Amino acid sequence: MIKKCLFPAAGYGTRFLPATKAMPKEMLPVMAKPLIQYGVEEAVEAGMDVMAIITGRGKRAIEDHFDISYELEHQIRGSSKEYLLQDIRRLIDKCIFTYTRQIEMKGLGDAIYKGRALIGNEPFAVLLADDLCTHNGNGVLSQMVDVYKKYKCSIVAVQEVPMEQVSKYGVIAGKEIDDGLYMVDTMVEKPEESEAPSNLAIIGRYILTPDIFELIELVEPGKGGEIQITDALMTQAKKGMVIAYKFKGRRFDCGSIEGFVEATNYFYELGKKKEML
């Protein structure tokens, strides 16, 4: 039903300087796999096979990663290391990768809008690669696709965060209509703790209906000239319906060094357990 996933990947990754001076933050590896590959694998699991990636200057490594490297393939063919390319080969064979650039960093809303030509007039997912999510069952996007099948509206993934951290996120409030499902009536971008409507914070997973593009066009730039996707979603909630989904699983904020180290330790321990089985 939902075949396309959009990846905003044009940001500078300033929290990881100097590592991200010449390398996209989306290519930072957790274990031996870059963040964006985890995201693509999650999208594929959810039934998507068209990856629309919004890049910027200095991001060519992303395109090269999802392409054949003939010299490398030749060098390791038949060796004991050839199996290390199996996962990325499967993604390259299964998916179509499309790209466009966000020339200026003008917020998540603008980045999503830049993907309009790649998405067309159909519902689509949005995945922020530096939010690395894991779950023993279905991944977060798979869970959200199931919700979309029932409600046919835009959906945002949310999790509870400490009140002192709400100023880092878009925050929602609304009526709980089912276990872990909220009909959004309020959505505030990075509120002060005293102004936050709840502690339910939006993380980097969305399913959006195509009318979101027209609503983004109407959004007035906010602080720093940024166009916030939360403003467009709030308009959508008022005109129709937006669902917030409290997802099952664990999320690592790999846009921060603390979260990146936490994710690396988690996947390292997970790998050791699998080796022992």
C-alpha positions as CSV (number, residue, x, y, z in Angstrom):
1,M,0.0,0.0,0.0
2,I,2.8,2.4,0.9
3,K,5.7,1.9,-1.5
4,K,7.9,5.0,-1.0
5,C,10.0,6.1,2.0
6,L,11.5,9.6,2.1
7,F,14.8,10.1,3.9
8,P,15.7,13.8,4.8
9,A,19.5,13.5,4.8
10,A,20.8,17.0,4.0
11,G,21.7,18.2,7.5
12,Y,25.2,19.2,8.5
13,G,25.5,16.9,11.5
14,T,27.3,19.6,13.5
15,R,27.0,17.6,16.8
16,F,29.5,15.1,15.3
17,L,32.1,17.5,14.0
18,P,34.9,17.1,13.0
19,A,33.8,13.5,11.9
20,T,31.0,14.9,9.8
21,K,33.1,17.6,8.1
22,A,33.6,15.4,5.1
23,M,31.3,12.4,5.9
24,P,27.5,12.5,6.0
25,K,26.1,11.8,9.6
26,E,23.8,9.3,8.0
27,M,26.9,7.2,7.1
28,L,28.2,7.0,10.6
29,P,28.4,3.3,11.4
30,V,26.7,1.6,14.3
31,M,28.9,-1.6,14.4
32,A,29.7,-2.1,10.7
33,K,26.5,-0.7,9.2
34,P,25.7,3.0,8.5
35,L,22.7,4.6,10.1
36,I,20.9,5.1,6.8
37,Q,21.2,1.4,5.9
38,Y,19.3,0.5,9.1
39,G,16.6,2.9,8.0
40,V,16.4,1.4,4.5
41,E,16.1,-2.1,6.0
42,E,13.3,-0.9,8.2
43,A,11.5,0.5,5.3
44,V,11.9,-2.6,3.2
45,E,10.6,-4.7,6.1
46,A,7.5,-2.5,6.0
47,G,6.9,-3.3,2.3
48,M,8.5,-0.2,0.7
49,D,10.9,-0.5,-2.2
50,V,11.4,3.1,-3.5
51,M,13.8,5.1,-1.3
52,A,13.6,8.9,-1.9
53,I,16.6,10.5,-0.4
54,I,17.0,14.3,0.2
55,T,20.7,15.1,0.2
56,G,22.9,18.2,0.0
57,R,26.5,19.2,-0.6
58,G,29.1,16.6,0.6
59,K,26.6,13.8,0.7
60,R,27.7,11.7,-2.3
61,A,28.8,8.9,0.0
62,I,25.2,8.0,0.5
63,E,24.6,7.5,-3.3
64,D,27.9,5.6,-3.6
65,H,26.9,3.3,-0.7
66,F,23.7,2.2,-2.4
67,D,25.5,1.4,-5.7
68,I,27.7,-1.3,-7.0
69,S,31.5,-0.9,-6.3
70,Y,32.9,-3.0,-9.1
71,E,36.5,-2.7,-8.0
72,L,35.6,-3.8,-4.4
73,E,33.4,-6.6,-5.7
74,H,36.3,-7.8,-7.9
75,Q,38.8,-7.7,-5.0
76,I,36.8,-9.7,-2.5
77,R,34.9,-12.1,-4.8
78,G,35.5,-15.6,-3.6
79,S,37.2,-14.5,-0.4
80,S,36.1,-15.1,3.2
81,K,34.9,-11.5,3.4
82,E,32.5,-11.6,0.4
83,Y,29.6,-12.4,2.7
84,L,29.9,-9.0,4.4
85,L,28.3,-7.4,1.3
86,Q,25.3,-9.7,1.2
87,D,22.9,-7.3,3.1
88,I,23.7,-4.2,1.0
89,R,23.6,-6.2,-2.2
90,R,20.1,-7.4,-1.4
91,L,19.0,-3.8,-0.8
92,I,20.5,-2.6,-4.1
93,D,18.8,-5.4,-6.0
94,K,15.4,-4.9,-4.3
95,C,15.1,-1.1,-4.1
96,I,15.0,1.9,-6.4
97,F,17.0,4.8,-5.0
98,T,16.1,8.3,-6.1
99,Y,17.8,11.6,-5.0
100,T,17.3,15.3,-5.0
101,R,19.0,18.1,-3.1
102,Q,17.9,20.5,-0.4
103,I,20.0,23.6,-1.4
104,E,19.4,25.5,1.9
105,M,18.8,24.0,5.3
106,K,15.3,25.4,6.0
107,G,13.8,22.8,8.3
108,L,12.3,19.4,8.1
109,G,9.1,20.7,6.4
110,D,11.2,22.1,3.6
111,A,13.2,18.9,3.3
112,I,10.0,16.9,3.0
113,Y,8.6,19.3,0.4
114,K,11.7,18.9,-1.7
115,G,10.8,15.3,-2.1
116,R,7.4,16.1,-3.8
117,A,8.7,15.3,-7.3
118,L,10.1,12.0,-6.0
119,I,6.9,11.0,-4.1
120,G,4.1,12.1,-6.4
121,N,0.4,11.9,-5.3
122,E,0.5,9.0,-2.9
123,P,0.9,8.3,0.8
124,F,4.5,7.8,1.9
125,A,6.7,7.3,4.9
126,V,9.4,9.6,6.3
127,L,12.3,8.2,8.2
128,L,15.0,10.2,10.0
129,A,18.1,7.9,9.9
130,D,19.6,9.3,13.1
131,D,16.6,8.0,15.1
132,L,17.7,4.3,15.1
133,C,14.8,2.1,16.2
134,T,14.7,-1.6,17.0
135,H,12.1,-4.1,18.0
136,N,12.0,-7.9,18.4
137,G,8.8,-8.1,16.4
138,N,7.8,-5.8,13.5
139,G,9.8,-2.6,13.1
140,V,8.3,0.8,13.8
141,L,7.4,1.6,10.1
142,S,5.7,-1.8,9.8
143,Q,3.6,-1.1,12.9
144,M,2.7,2.3,11.5
145,V,1.7,0.8,8.1
146,D,-0.8,-1.4,10.0
147,V,-2.2,1.7,11.7
148,Y,-2.5,3.5,8.3
149,K,-4.4,0.6,6.8
150,K,-7.1,1.2,9.5
151,Y,-7.3,5.0,9.6
152,K,-6.0,6.2,6.2
153,C,-4.5,9.4,7.6
154,S,-1.2,10.9,8.5
155,I,0.5,9.2,11.5
156,V,3.4,10.3,13.7
157,A,5.4,8.0,15.9
158,V,5.6,9.2,19.5
159,Q,7.3,8.2,22.8
160,E,7.2,9.5,26.3
161,V,10.2,11.6,27.3
162,P,11.2,13.3,30.5
163,M,9.5,16.7,30.8
164,E,12.9,18.4,31.0
165,Q,13.6,17.2,27.4
166,V,10.4,18.3,25.7
167,S,12.1,21.4,24.3
168,K,14.1,19.1,21.9
169,Y,11.0,17.7,20.2
170,G,7.7,18.3,18.6
171,V,5.1,17.4,21.3
172,I,1.5,16.3,20.8
173,A,-1.6,16.0,22.9
174,G,-4.9,14.4,22.1
175,K,-7.6,12.0,22.9
176,E,-6.6,8.3,23.3
177,I,-8.8,6.4,20.9
178,D,-7.2,3.0,21.3
179,D,-4.3,1.5,23.2
180,G,-1.3,3.7,22.3
181,L,-3.2,5.7,19.6
182,Y,-4.1,9.4,20.0
183,M,-6.2,11.6,17.8
184,V,-4.0,14.7,17.7
185,D,-5.6,18.0,18.7
186,T,-2.5,19.9,19.7
187,M,1.0,19.8,18.3
188,V,3.8,22.2,19.4
189,E,7.4,22.4,18.1
190,K,10.1,22.4,20.8
191,P,8.0,24.0,23.6
192,E,9.3,25.1,26.9
193,E,8.6,22.7,29.7
194,S,6.0,25.0,31.2
195,E,4.2,25.2,27.8
196,A,4.3,21.6,26.7
197,P,0.9,20.0,26.3
198,S,2.2,16.5,27.3
199,N,5.5,14.5,27.3
200,L,4.6,12.6,24.1
201,A,7.4,13.5,21.8
202,I,7.4,13.0,18.0
203,I,10.4,10.9,16.8
204,G,11.7,10.4,13.3
205,R,9.0,8.2,11.8
206,Y,6.0,9.5,9.9
207,I,3.4,8.3,7.4
208,L,2.0,11.3,5.5
209,T,-0.8,11.6,3.0
210,P,0.1,13.6,-0.2
211,D,-2.0,16.6,0.7
212,I,0.8,17.5,3.2
213,F,2.7,19.1,0.3
214,E,0.1,21.7,-0.3
215,L,-0.1,22.4,3.5
216,I,3.6,22.8,3.7
217,E,3.4,25.5,1.0
218,L,1.2,27.5,3.4
219,V,3.5,27.3,6.4
220,E,5.2,30.5,7.4
221,P,8.9,30.2,8.2
222,G,9.6,30.2,11.9
223,K,12.7,30.7,14.0
224,G,15.9,30.7,11.8
225,G,13.7,30.7,8.7
226,E,12.8,27.1,9.2
227,I,9.6,25.5,7.9
228,Q,8.3,23.1,10.5
229,I,6.4,19.9,9.5
230,T,4.5,20.2,12.8
231,D,2.8,23.3,11.5
232,A,1.6,21.6,8.4
233,L,0.5,18.5,10.4
234,M,-1.4,20.7,12.9
235,T,-3.4,22.2,9.9
236,Q,-4.0,18.7,8.7
237,A,-5.3,17.7,12.2
238,K,-7.7,20.6,12.2
239,K,-9.1,19.9,8.7
240,G,-9.2,16.1,9.1
241,M,-7.3,13.7,11.3
242,V,-3.7,13.0,12.4
243,I,-2.9,10.0,14.6
244,A,0.0,9.8,17.0
245,Y,1.2,6.2,17.6
246,K,3.1,5.2,20.7
247,F,5.3,2.6,19.0
248,K,6.6,-0.6,20.4
249,G,10.4,-0.9,20.5
250,R,13.4,1.0,21.5
251,R,14.7,4.2,20.0
252,F,18.3,5.5,20.0
253,D,19.0,9.2,19.4
254,C,22.0,8.7,17.2
255,G,22.0,12.4,16.4
256,S,23.7,12.8,19.8
257,I,27.0,11.3,20.8
258,E,25.4,9.8,24.0
259,G,22.7,8.1,22.0
260,F,25.2,6.9,19.3
261,V,27.4,5.3,21.9
262,E,24.4,3.7,23.6
263,A,23.2,2.2,20.3
264,T,26.7,0.9,19.5
265,N,26.9,-0.8,22.9
266,Y,23.4,-2.3,22.5
267,F,24.1,-3.7,19.0
268,Y,27.5,-5.0,20.1
269,E,25.9,-6.9,23.0
270,L,23.1,-8.2,20.7
271,G,25.7,-9.4,18.2
272,K,27.6,-11.3,20.9
273,K,24.3,-13.0,22.1
274,K,23.6,-14.1,18.6
275,E,27.0,-15.6,18.2
276,M,26.5,-17.7,21.4
277,L,23.3,-19.2,20.1
